Amino acid sequence: MDCAQRRLPEPVRYDLVLSEADSGKAGISTGQGVAFLLDGRRDRPVTSPELAVKSVDDPSKSFPGKHAFSLPAGPHGVFDVIATGAGLPPFTFHLVIGLLLPTHWPHVTVVHRGDLVVQELLDEPPPLRSPTFDLVQDAVAIGTAGQLPAGSSTFKRRAYRAVQLGAHLVSTGISTTTYRVVVADPPPSFEEFVDAASYLRDAVVKGPESRFAVVFMGDRQQITWRARPADALIRLPAWEIGPQPPGATLVPFRVIVEGNVILEARVGSQTISVSVYSGVTTCLPDDFPRYPLARTGSVSGSFDGPCDVYMSSTDPSPKVLAFYQVVLVADDWRIYSTSGPSISFYRHSNGISGTLWAGEGSIHIQLTRESPTPRPPR
């Protein structure tokens, strides 16, 4: 048996680990997984409402005479846990599992009405306020965090339920940490929310047709904006993201292309820039025009050498060629020949040149960065 076969599995990590000493108490989990380390005579714990309780493997016999059980990561809610055994008093526990509010940089978290949220109190933030939030469980610190059976103590936490639309700006008392919590009802199709006030403004989306929103504090519907490349984004009507929460404005956009996109939005005297990373990363220059709703199939090459990209599109080839005959004579791009389904082009300011072919359902782009910049024939 080789070393790989003898290697024990990596211990699973939990954000809350409880024992009989915690019976009768309440605890708050951030949804990463909860474990129970119980007397070996106790049967499997049961939860109300019901969750799938699993036995935890103990290949290294780290807790002899004990049984370990775990609850799955992810489900949010309020649960009662009971474990009984012959001749033993029941182990009882009140458990609140919610979405952790991130506080590690200026950041916005958008939650829906009815969601449970957890506020860690490491930096002593003020409580979230009613009537936007209802307090479900006041500050508690219980159990341990980490691997079974040992681990450091959990942070003190509070749990709330979002009950109505609204927005809170939370500043901690110890450090300069600031974060925003917005209660809204956006559809699930919105993948990202970008805090307009953050120093880190970017969105990572799956590709064309993806949706994201920029979140401004206050009433900020009157904005002007542009995208680079042009026509890479569409601003959606406000109703598509649902009712606007008091104290914040969610400005929705739809992504039309793959690749890196820059959104510049101006509100009053302020201009902000949002970086949008859409779909597959290719070796095409960031300013190369992307065909709307085309999706990358395969890529070979590099950013500083030859580049070969295949994309798919449902549009007929004449429509694709007509698009590129317009955009490849704008900005820094030039066309120097066309022939049937192909266009040969170059970038005016440097040595990039290439050819584009459009067939039924496909777009094939080849670039080279090593040859001199071609010029149109005389």
Buried (B, 14 or more C-beta within 10 A) or exposed (E): EEEEEEEEEEBBBBBBBBBBEBBEBBBBBBBBBBBBBBBEEBEEBEBEEEBEBEEBEBEEEBBEEBBBBBBEBEBBEBBEBBBBBEEBEEBBBBBBBBBBBEBEEBBBBBBBBEBBBBBBBEBEBEBBEEEBBEBBBEEBEBBBBBBBBEBEEBBBBBBBBBBEBBBBBBEBEEEEBBBBBBBBBBEEEBBBBBBBBBEEBEBEBEBBBBBBBBBBBEEBEEBEBEBBBEEBBEBBEBEBBBEBBEBBBBBBBBBBBBBBBBBEBEBEEEEBEBBBBBBBEBBBBEBBBBBBBBBBEEBEBEEEEBBBBBBEBEBEBEEBBEBBEEBBEEBEBBBBEBEEBBBBBBBEEEEBBBBBBBEEEBBBBBBBBEEEBBEEEE
